[in-house]
């Protein structure tokens, strides 16, 4: 018997049952993007998208999933918009336009909605919006997360997230942020913000062991790559997330302690191939990070990892996007290439960096190198400092185990 989220194509259909939830996942982003473009109103588009999906949940289990589910949802959403605007005299002119569109929507349409999600990506990640709001808006609009789900992803109260999302939408309206793909000369400046918004979703999910969230970021990156197939950094971002997520079964242990039999080899193969493409003809930060992780994932064991090449790639990465965190990761790689004393010397040079003051991986890395040098009292203190700063319970549990191993 089909589950609650499955139904046939039509009441008389003999085809395999259709997963309605999967249909919604595939169509919702396209639908919302199309409606935002038509109406120029993100709130209205969200409301009628939800109305259309609710209507589908009532009708499809009885009537079957239509042959063109996207067209069905779009026609229903347009009619819902007319109903809403009919009650608002301020929007009389827009209502007249929509009534014409609804009439046209009754004519035969293509099998799928026009894919205007790229415009929605750039709207949600516009530089006029606060950086902390961009990832939340991408989750809300493109991934279809509810506000409580977005709040849980970012570990903030629901009321706080509600305020952030309302603030972001208000900013889009007041600043008249355009719903469009940037011109080619604008793309190099604008695309990194979109990629960072998606990557922030992934890192939040991976750190909190929220595989649904990390997986959603990967799905969004696949959509972006389908929309921008020639952009190397889009390919690099997807490769990076696949290569990191492939190790999810053995986190949060250090690489040297992870059971590589638990790693997802299919994901590694896909990520490595994409990393190679991302570095063909040039390179960017995500492509270089993907190459670093491909070297980690492809090594038969920790001891045979090509640390010489990894350090060289970190040198390239630091030139592209210099930051204390990249310098920290490079120091850890140098410690594996040249010994713990060399790595610790580099970490000590970073000790005054404000961005690392409350960054627990810095204290944990220093603790590990101190332990390797036999300075266990100092290592234990560094682990205690890292424990205070760690943000998730899984990270704290890992640090407690490391601390217990050197100070029973």
C-alpha positions as CSV (number, residue, x, y, z in Angstrom):
1,X,0.0,0.0,0.0
2,X,1.2,3.5,-0.9
3,X,2.2,5.7,2.0
4,X,0.6,9.0,2.9
5,X,2.9,10.9,0.6
6,X,2.4,8.7,-2.4
7,X,-0.4,8.4,-5.0
8,X,-0.8,7.4,-8.6
9,X,-0.6,9.7,-11.7
10,X,-4.4,9.6,-12.0
11,X,-7.2,7.5,-10.6
12,X,-6.9,5.1,-13.5
13,X,-3.2,5.1,-13.8
14,X,-1.2,1.9,-13.7
15,X,2.2,3.6,-13.3
16,X,4.3,3.5,-10.1
17,X,3.1,5.6,-7.2
18,X,4.5,9.2,-7.1
19,X,6.1,10.6,-4.0
20,X,4.1,13.8,-3.5
21,X,6.6,15.2,-1.0
22,X,9.4,14.8,-3.6
23,X,7.2,16.6,-6.2
24,X,6.7,19.5,-3.8
25,X,10.4,19.6,-3.1
26,X,11.2,19.8,-6.8
27,X,8.5,22.2,-7.8
28,X,8.2,24.6,-4.8
29,X,11.3,26.6,-5.5
30,X,10.5,27.0,-9.1
31,X,6.9,28.0,-8.3
32,X,7.9,30.6,-5.7
33,X,10.5,32.1,-8.1
34,X,8.0,32.3,-10.9
35,X,5.4,34.0,-8.6
36,X,7.9,36.5,-7.2
37,X,8.8,37.5,-10.7
38,X,5.1,37.8,-11.7
39,X,3.9,39.7,-8.6
40,X,7.0,41.5,-7.4
41,X,5.9,40.6,-3.8
42,X,7.8,37.9,-1.9
43,X,5.2,37.7,0.9
44,X,2.3,37.3,-1.5
45,X,4.2,34.7,-3.5
46,X,5.0,32.7,-0.3
47,X,1.4,32.9,0.8
48,X,-0.2,31.6,-2.5
49,X,2.6,29.0,-2.9
50,X,1.5,27.6,0.5
51,X,-2.1,27.8,-0.5
52,X,-1.5,25.9,-3.8
53,X,0.4,23.2,-1.9
54,X,-2.4,22.8,0.6
55,X,-4.8,22.5,-2.3
56,X,-2.7,19.8,-3.8
57,X,-2.6,17.9,-0.6
58,X,-6.4,17.9,-0.6
59,X,-6.9,17.0,-4.2
60,X,-4.0,14.9,-5.4
61,X,-4.5,11.9,-3.0
62,X,-8.0,11.6,-4.4
63,X,-7.6,12.7,-8.0
64,X,-4.0,11.6,-8.6
65,X,-0.9,13.7,-9.3
66,X,-1.5,15.6,-12.5
67,X,0.7,15.0,-15.5
68,X,2.1,18.5,-15.2
69,X,2.2,19.1,-11.4
70,X,4.1,22.4,-11.8
71,X,1.6,23.8,-14.2
72,X,-1.2,22.7,-11.8
73,X,0.4,24.4,-8.9
74,X,1.1,27.6,-10.9
75,X,-2.5,27.9,-12.1
76,X,-3.8,27.3,-8.6
77,X,-1.4,29.8,-7.0
78,X,-2.4,32.5,-9.6
79,X,-6.0,32.0,-8.8
80,X,-5.3,32.2,-5.1
81,X,-3.4,35.5,-5.7
82,X,-6.4,36.9,-7.5
83,X,-8.7,35.9,-4.6
84,X,-6.3,37.6,-2.1
85,X,-5.9,40.8,-4.2
86,X,-9.6,41.1,-4.9
87,X,-10.0,41.8,-1.2
88,X,-7.3,44.6,-1.3
89,X,-8.4,47.6,-3.3
90,X,-4.9,49.1,-3.2
91,X,-3.8,46.4,-5.6
92,X,-6.6,46.9,-8.1
93,X,-4.3,47.5,-11.1
94,X,-2.2,44.4,-10.3
95,X,-5.5,42.4,-10.0
96,X,-6.5,43.3,-13.5
97,X,-3.1,42.2,-14.8
98,X,-3.3,38.9,-12.8
99,X,-6.8,38.1,-14.1
100,X,-5.4,38.3,-17.7
101,X,-2.5,36.0,-16.6
102,X,-4.9,33.5,-15.0
103,X,-6.9,33.4,-18.2
104,X,-3.8,32.7,-20.2
105,X,-2.8,30.0,-17.6
106,X,-5.9,28.0,-18.6
107,X,-4.4,27.5,-22.1
108,X,-2.0,24.6,-22.6
109,X,1.4,25.1,-21.0
110,X,4.7,23.2,-21.0
111,X,5.5,20.2,-18.9
112,X,7.4,22.2,-16.3
113,X,7.5,25.6,-14.7
114,X,10.1,28.1,-16.1
115,X,13.1,27.8,-13.9
116,X,13.7,31.2,-12.4
117,X,15.3,30.1,-9.2
118,X,18.6,31.7,-10.1
119,X,16.9,35.1,-9.8
120,X,15.6,34.1,-6.4
121,X,19.1,33.0,-5.3
122,X,20.5,36.4,-6.1
123,X,17.6,38.2,-4.4
124,X,17.9,36.2,-1.2
125,X,21.7,36.7,-1.1
126,X,21.8,40.3,-2.2
127,X,24.7,42.3,-0.6
128,X,22.2,44.9,0.7
129,X,21.0,42.2,3.1
130,X,22.9,41.5,6.4
131,X,25.1,38.5,5.9
132,X,23.4,36.6,8.8
133,X,20.1,36.9,7.0
134,X,21.1,35.6,3.6
135,X,21.4,31.9,4.5
136,X,18.2,32.1,6.5
137,X,16.3,33.5,3.6
138,X,17.7,30.9,1.2
139,X,16.5,28.2,3.5
140,X,13.1,29.8,3.9
141,X,12.5,30.6,0.2
142,X,14.5,28.1,-1.8
143,X,14.6,25.1,0.5
144,X,11.0,25.6,1.7
145,X,11.9,25.4,5.4
146,X,9.4,26.7,7.9
147,X,10.5,29.6,10.1
148,X,10.8,27.2,13.2
149,X,13.0,24.9,11.1
150,X,15.2,27.8,10.0
151,X,15.5,28.9,13.7
152,X,16.5,25.4,14.7
153,X,19.1,25.3,12.0
154,X,20.7,28.5,13.3
155,X,20.2,27.7,17.0
156,X,18.2,30.9,17.7
157,X,14.7,31.4,19.1
158,X,11.8,31.2,16.7
159,X,10.9,34.9,17.5
160,X,14.4,36.0,16.7
161,X,14.3,34.2,13.3
162,X,10.9,35.6,12.6
163,X,12.2,39.1,13.1
164,X,15.3,38.4,10.9
165,X,13.2,37.1,8.0
166,X,10.7,39.9,8.2
167,X,13.6,42.4,8.3
168,X,15.1,40.8,5.2
169,X,11.9,40.8,3.3
170,X,11.2,44.5,4.3
171,X,14.7,45.4,3.1
172,X,14.1,43.7,-0.3
173,X,10.9,45.7,-0.7
174,X,12.2,49.1,0.6
175,X,15.5,48.9,-1.2
176,X,13.8,47.7,-4.4
177,X,16.2,44.8,-4.7
178,X,15.7,43.6,-8.3
179,X,14.6,40.1,-9.0
180,X,17.1,39.3,-11.8
181,X,20.3,37.6,-12.6
182,X,23.2,40.1,-12.4
183,X,24.7,41.2,-15.7
184,X,27.9,39.2,-16.7
185,X,30.1,42.0,-15.5
186,X,28.4,42.0,-12.1
187,X,28.5,38.2,-11.6
188,X,32.1,38.0,-10.2
189,X,31.1,40.4,-7.5
190,X,27.7,38.9,-6.7
191,X,28.1,35.2,-7.1
192,X,30.4,34.7,-4.0
193,X,27.6,36.0,-1.7
194,X,25.2,33.3,-3.1
195,X,27.8,30.6,-2.7
196,X,28.6,31.8,0.9
197,X,24.9,31.7,1.8
198,X,24.7,28.0,0.6
199,X,28.0,27.1,2.3
200,X,26.9,28.6,5.6
201,X,23.9,26.3,5.5
202,X,26.1,23.3,5.0
203,X,28.6,24.2,7.7
204,X,25.8,24.9,10.2
205,X,24.3,21.5,9.4
206,X,27.6,19.6,9.4
207,X,28.8,21.0,12.7
208,X,25.5,20.2,14.4
209,X,25.3,16.7,12.8
210,X,22.1,17.8,11.0
211,X,22.4,15.7,7.9
212,X,19.1,16.9,6.6
213,X,20.4,20.5,6.6
214,X,23.8,19.6,5.1
215,X,22.1,17.5,2.5
216,X,19.8,20.4,1.6
217,X,22.8,22.6,1.1
218,X,24.2,20.0,-1.3
219,X,20.8,19.9,-3.1
220,X,20.8,23.7,-3.5
221,X,24.4,23.6,-4.8
222,X,23.2,21.0,-7.4
223,X,20.4,23.4,-8.5
224,X,22.9,26.2,-8.8
225,X,25.3,24.1,-10.8
226,X,22.4,23.2,-13.1
227,X,21.6,26.9,-13.6
228,X,25.3,28.0,-13.9
229,X,27.1,25.0,-15.3
230,X,30.1,27.1,-16.6
231,X,30.9,28.7,-13.3
232,X,33.9,26.9,-11.9
233,X,33.4,28.1,-8.3
234,X,29.8,26.7,-8.3
235,X,31.3,23.3,-9.3
236,X,34.0,23.8,-6.6
237,X,31.5,24.5,-3.9
238,X,29.5,21.3,-4.7
239,X,32.7,19.3,-4.8
240,X,33.8,20.7,-1.5
241,X,30.6,19.8,0.3
242,X,30.4,16.3,-1.2
243,X,34.0,15.6,-0.1
244,X,33.4,16.8,3.4
245,X,30.0,15.2,3.8
246,X,31.4,11.9,2.6
247,X,33.1,11.7,6.0
248,X,30.0,12.4,8.0
249,X,29.8,8.8,9.4
250,X,33.0,9.3,11.4
251,X,32.8,12.8,12.6
252,X,33.8,14.6,14.8
253,X,36.9,12.5,15.3
254,X,40.2,13.8,13.9
255,X,41.1,12.6,10.4
256,X,43.8,10.4,11.8
257,X,41.4,8.6,14.0
258,X,38.5,8.2,11.6
259,X,37.4,4.8,10.2
260,X,37.7,5.3,6.5
261,X,35.6,2.3,5.9
262,X,32.7,4.5,7.0
263,X,33.3,7.1,4.3
264,X,30.9,7.3,1.4
265,X,33.1,6.3,-1.6
266,X,30.5,7.1,-4.3
267,X,30.3,10.7,-2.9
268,X,34.1,10.9,-2.8
269,X,34.3,9.8,-6.4
270,X,31.8,12.4,-7.5
271,X,33.4,15.1,-5.4
272,X,36.9,14.3,-6.7
273,X,35.7,14.5,-10.4
274,X,34.0,17.8,-9.8
275,X,37.1,19.2,-8.0
276,X,39.2,18.4,-11.0
277,X,36.7,20.2,-13.2
278,X,36.6,23.2,-10.9
279,X,40.4,23.6,-11.3
280,X,40.4,23.2,-15.1
281,X,41.4,26.5,-16.7
282,X,41.7,28.4,-13.4
283,X,40.9,28.2,-9.8
284,X,39.0,29.8,-7.0
285,X,38.8,29.4,-3.2
286,X,36.1,26.7,-3.3
287,X,37.9,24.7,-6.0
288,X,41.2,24.8,-4.0
289,X,39.4,23.7,-0.8
290,X,37.8,20.9,-2.7
291,X,41.2,19.8,-4.0
292,X,42.6,19.7,-0.5
293,X,39.7,17.6,0.7
294,X,40.0,15.3,-2.3
295,X,43.6,14.6,-1.2
296,X,42.4,13.8,2.3
297,X,39.7,11.5,1.0
298,X,41.6,9.7,-1.6
299,X,44.6,8.8,0.6
300,X,44.5,5.1,1.6
301,X,45.3,6.1,5.2
302,X,46.3,9.1,7.2
303,X,50.0,8.4,7.1
304,X,50.1,8.4,3.3
305,X,48.3,11.7,2.9
306,X,50.2,14.0,0.5
307,X,50.9,16.8,3.0
308,X,53.4,18.4,0.7
309,X,50.7,19.1,-1.9
310,X,48.2,20.0,0.8
311,X,50.5,22.7,2.2
312,X,51.1,24.0,-1.3
313,X,47.3,24.2,-1.9
314,X,46.9,26.1,1.4
315,X,49.5,28.6,0.2
316,X,47.4,29.2,-2.9
317,X,44.2,29.4,-0.8
318,X,45.8,31.9,1.6
319,X,46.8,34.1,-1.3
320,X,43.3,34.0,-2.8
321,X,41.4,34.6,0.5
322,X,43.8,35.4,3.4
323,X,42.2,34.7,6.7
324,X,43.2,33.5,10.2
325,X,41.2,30.3,9.8
326,X,43.0,29.4,6.6
327,X,46.3,30.2,8.3
328,X,45.2,27.9,11.2
329,X,44.5,25.0,8.8
330,X,47.8,25.6,7.0
331,X,49.6,25.4,10.3
332,X,48.0,22.1,11.0
333,X,49.1,20.8,7.6
334,X,52.7,22.1,8.2
335,X,52.7,20.2,11.5
336,X,52.0,17.0,9.6
337,X,54.7,17.8,7.0
338,X,57.4,19.2,9.2
339,X,56.5,18.0,12.7
340,X,54.4,19.4,15.6
341,X,57.0,22.0,16.7
342,X,56.9,23.7,13.3
343,X,53.1,23.7,13.4
344,X,52.9,25.0,17.0
345,X,55.3,27.9,16.1
346,X,52.9,29.0,13.4
347,X,49.9,28.7,15.8
348,X,51.7,30.8,18.4
349,X,52.1,33.5,15.7
350,X,48.3,33.5,15.3
351,X,47.5,33.7,19.0
352,X,46.7,37.4,18.8
353,X,44.2,37.2,16.0
354,X,40.8,38.5,17.2
355,X,38.9,36.1,15.0
356,X,40.6,33.1,16.6
357,X,40.1,34.3,20.2
358,X,36.7,32.5,20.5
359,X,37.3,29.9,17.8
360,X,37.4,26.6,19.6
361,X,39.2,24.7,16.8
362,X,42.2,27.0,17.3
363,X,42.5,25.9,21.0
364,X,41.9,22.3,20.1
365,X,44.6,22.3,17.4
366,X,47.1,23.8,19.8
367,X,46.1,21.2,22.4
368,X,46.8,18.4,19.9
369,X,50.2,19.7,19.0
370,X,51.2,20.3,22.6
371,X,50.2,16.7,23.4
372,X,52.3,15.4,20.5
373,X,55.2,17.3,22.0
374,X,54.7,15.7,25.4
375,X,53.5,18.9,27.0
376,X,50.3,17.4,28.4
377,X,49.6,19.9,31.2
378,X,49.5,22.7,28.7
379,X,47.5,20.5,26.3
380,X,44.9,19.8,29.0
381,X,44.5,23.5,29.7
382,X,44.1,24.2,25.9
383,X,41.4,21.5,25.7
384,X,39.6,23.0,28.7
385,X,39.6,26.4,26.9
386,X,38.3,24.8,23.8
387,X,35.5,23.1,25.7
388,X,34.2,26.4,27.0
389,X,34.0,27.8,23.4
390,X,32.6,24.8,21.6
391,X,29.1,25.4,20.2
392,X,27.6,21.9,20.0
393,X,27.2,19.0,22.3
394,X,28.9,16.7,19.8
395,X,32.0,19.0,19.7
396,X,32.0,19.1,23.5
397,X,31.8,15.3,23.8
398,X,34.7,15.0,21.4
399,X,36.8,17.5,23.4
400,X,36.0,15.7,26.7
401,X,37.3,12.5,25.3
402,X,40.5,14.1,24.1
403,X,41.0,15.7,27.5
404,X,40.2,12.5,29.4
405,X,42.8,10.7,27.3
406,X,45.7,12.9,28.5
407,X,44.5,13.8,32.0
408,X,42.7,10.8,33.5
